Amino acid sequence: MHGERIDDMAWTVRRPQSKVDILPKELGNFAEGLPPAQPGTLFVRGSNGGMRVAPDAEFDVVFGRCEPDVHVCVGPNDPHVSRRHGYITREDSAWMLYNLGRLPIRLPGARLVLTGHRTRLPVAHTPLFIVAPEQEHLLEVRIVMGRADPGQDNRHDADTRNPPGWRLSTVERLVLVCLGQRYLRPEPWPQPLTWAQVADELNRILPGQGWTAKRAAHIVTQTRKRLSPKVPGLLEEEIPPPLGNTLNHNLIMELLATSTIGPSDLVLLDGPDTTGAPPA
């Protein structure tokens, strides 16, 4: 991460006021209007205030729960939110969001930015939500429209709690990561693999175990049914036709939102030396 480091004093920046400003707390909703600013300027606000950053400021806005160590505080009383959960930085004439925390960040339209992933922020008003187990924490962002629009330590701190997630067996985890690998990479509009693709992938990873589409589907179906009493949208009778990939999509999104699976699980797809998965 480039740009200015956070000072020992909260909310302290070392840029001229014309480049980086602390927003007045009485400022209204970002969607309703903003103070004058040049095109491409970033406005970002959390629980206790926010900042305005010019596009040429070379300044990274760090957000998370630990107010003395971040520029914008989000979820200050929720130990599931990481002390430094992520940052927003200017790259190639665009503002980029990086997720360094344990929890995913949800964009409008239910798209999730997972741990270690990044995404380009639109030139618009964009509410971002850190998806915690008990509530979602808002990080409000707006980028000013106009012609200009087109060395962080990412170790998790010891006092940040892991989200509870769901308990999966070794084989369940392998099959579900295989099914949802497009979400974990990530792809812009991911969909679950087909059962035939899952079976082919599992036979590549664990040769000689006779994986079939029916076997993979049975494992995923049993997992859905086990979670369905507490998670809506995992049963056929809850979804209007046509079903398509909806049930598997809903299951994968639940596993991602609860950090039950994440990008680090992609290592399971490397082969039998890393999975250690026994036959189902």
Buried (B, 14 or more C-beta within 10 A) or exposed (E): EEBBEBEEEBBEBEBEEEBBBBBEEEBEEBEEEBEEBEEBBBBBBBBEBBBBBBBEBBBBBBBBBBBEBBBBBBBBEBEBBBBBBBBBBBEEEBBBBBBBBBBBBBBEEEBBBBBBBBBEBBBEBBBBBBBBBEEBBBBBBBBBEEEBBEEBEBEBBEEBBEBEBBEBEEBBBBBBBBBBBBBBEBEEEBBBBBBEBBBBBBBEBBEEBEBBBEBBBBBBBEBBEBBBEEBEBBBEEEBEEEEEEBBBBBBBBBBBBBBBBBBEBBEBBEEEEEBEBEEB
